[in-house]
Amino acid sequence: MSIGIDKLGFYTPKNYIDIVELAEARDVEPGKFTIGIGQDKQAVPNPYEDVVTMAAEAANQILTEDNKKDIELVIVGTESSIDESKSSSTFLMDLLDLPNEVRAFEIKQACYGATAGLQMAKDFIATHPGKKALVIASDIAKYGIKTAGEVTQGAGAIAMLVSENPQIVELEDKSVYLTKNVGDFWRPTFSKTAFARGKYSNEIYMDFFKTLFDNYNQKFDQDVENIDTLLFHIPYTKMGRKALNTIESDVSEEKFNDLVERYQKSIEISRSVGNLYTGSLYLGLLSYLINGDVKDNESLMMFSYGSGAVGEIYSAKVVSGFEKAIDIEGIKNMLDSRKKISISEYETIFNTEYKNYDVVNIDTVEGEFYLSEITENERLYSRISK
Ligand code: CAA
């Protein structure tokens, strides 16, 4: 039985900042941010947006009355959750009018969460033939104004419908994983922003990639010349490129140049959105499918990394005709119709937070799903019917 991603939805907030303007405001040579880090734009969520509203926006793009009735598993992977007890998935029941006879919960392991959810969904479908699973990666990457990590912020959500006979990508049974207790990145419960040992986190990322890459090739007796495409977790676009460079000496020049060309296609959207944390690998997949020169039945090696740290490399296969199952025009329109805001507007939004008994003015809401009020410290959400 083939199992995999049948549909892919993507949401990113409507506002963004220009990375050159951010560099100028921080008195940094722009080339450091655009070339050294590899970013052009950064998504800025509105204060009424969070992981629940973004998850709802992304999932709403791929749900129909027909596929909803077969969903029995709903997993949200996030590391910027809004509640320490209640999962984001439960809010989606009402917002998306999902069936109640489902297992719904949230998964956390930094940027690895969505991969854990996807692998769990694959196993679930294998034991529940005919059923579907909704796996959503939703995050707001926040390091803080004037921090070293500020240029690597971002926000958005990826929704994946997992089923038998998928239309987009088949998940194979080949995977290797690794977990180590590492202090490269963390966010204590009292803090809205993450803490990172930046350079150390880069080293750990590279170390995990190289170890997993070697383990995978050895375990599955893979000739690296036969790899079609390598996709990476992309905290910022230079990071995946640095990891890719570590295998340059393992392959022919022609193969390496081809892998680089495919990698460039996988980072096009990330360059203009920023870090989606756990959704980043899957945004890379989406970007590659939309922009890349994808071969029939092309094989993918997916590198997932979540600080702290858990990593996994698994393989997947692109299904021919995948483009019919992705709303390519809708995604391009969403990206093109975003609004650039100034650095001072971004700073104001960054520091705005709704408090208990605040009610959001609906006239300020641009999306379909939004945080409508906070009452007795409970966050309540609404949908604007379109
Ligand atoms: N033109 C071109 N390049 C320039 C330049 C210029 N004018 N000036 C500097 N650069 C280059 C530097 O040479 C450097 O390149 P290399 O990495 O190839 O050496 C690059 O720009 C960055 O410069 P610095 O290392 O000096 O940058 P920094 O100290 O300000 O920090 C960072 C960069 C560590 C990534 C920081 O932004 C950070 O801490 N980010 C958050 C942590 C993070 O994203 N870690 C990634 C791995 S962990 C993970 O993946 C999980 C996750 O999602 C967070």
Boltz pocket constraint, residues with backbone or C-beta under 6 A from the ligand:
constraints:
  - pocket:
      binder: B
      contacts: [[A, 29], [A, 30], [A, 31], [A, 32], [A, 33], [A, 35], [A, 36], [A, 37], [A, 111], [A, 148], [A, 149], [A, 150], [A, 151], [A, 152], [A, 184], [A, 185], [A, 196], [A, 197], [A, 198], [A, 199], [A, 201], [A, 202], [A, 205], [A, 233], [A, 234], [A, 235], [A, 236], [A, 239], [A, 275], [A, 277], [A, 305], [A, 306], [A, 307]]
      max_distance: 6.0
